[in-house]
Amino acid sequence: MGVFVFLPLILPLTALPIARLAEQHLHPRTAARLLTAVAVILAVCSTVCLCLLVVVGTAQLPGNPLPDSWSDPEVREAVPHDEIAGKLSIVALMAVVLACGLTLHRDRRYRTRAHRALAGLGTSSEVAVLSDDAPYAYALPGAPGRILVSTGMLAALTDTERHALLAHERAHLHGHHHRLLLAVRLASRANPLLRPLREAVGYCTERWADEEAARATGDRRTTARAVGRAALVSGPRPSARTVFRGLAAFAEAGPVPRRVAALLRPGPPVNSWPPTLTSAGLAAIVAAAGAAASTFSALNAAVALFLVLEAATYG
């Protein structure tokens, strides 16, 4: 196997061109789901690879309870510099577990604190209007999901822009965008090379919500104004309501000028996949092929190393 055993660790380098093609040429809904799936698969393969490298690189150490067959020279030959790779993989795997654990803990803590604070306000409607001069609006996932909007934000928008803003936040809830964002956030913790996919999925979920808002209002230009004005008046994340400050973890606003520019153009095709014989269709095929090649190569390398260990154990 040689250096190919490390493929799952470095294949996420292909994430950037795939992300760029997907977010530019696919419908935001399709792009968000595709990129999330790719990120999760690559992250799982990367983590499994680290686990297997730990096994191969440390099985021969004194006192290790792993099967003696895993320290067989034939197994160690499959991994270049097996001892060094194994020890480094231990450190990397511990960092992955710690980072993912902290991310899940923070996510749960933010939601719990926010829902508890809302319960204290005594409001049970889907849209919770908070008496706060600081302009902000969030979609708070949960059961049920809630939309948090401040009086400062509502005062900064016209009636039609408020409709667009609420439709945007409602689209986040109905599309379960928080799940996609959490999945790619965990994936990027497992392998930092996946950060481009995290950023791309954040942008695509915002574009997805923008398109749903434009469909709900029937006016793309008004939605573009609402997006631009909300971003303009928001500025830095509000600090007046510290209990809701952590909700910024759910918000991936993305480049606002790009979102506004996209809304000022005709909407993306309703079909999930653009026609093949167009530049968008060809780019989409390249993006999908690149994603498939990356994930297949990562899976192949991880499975091959696992089969080597299995053969050594039962052979």
Order of alpha helices (4+ residues) and beta strands (2+ residues): alpha-alpha-alpha-alpha-alpha-beta-beta-beta-alpha-alpha-alpha-alpha-alpha-alpha-alpha
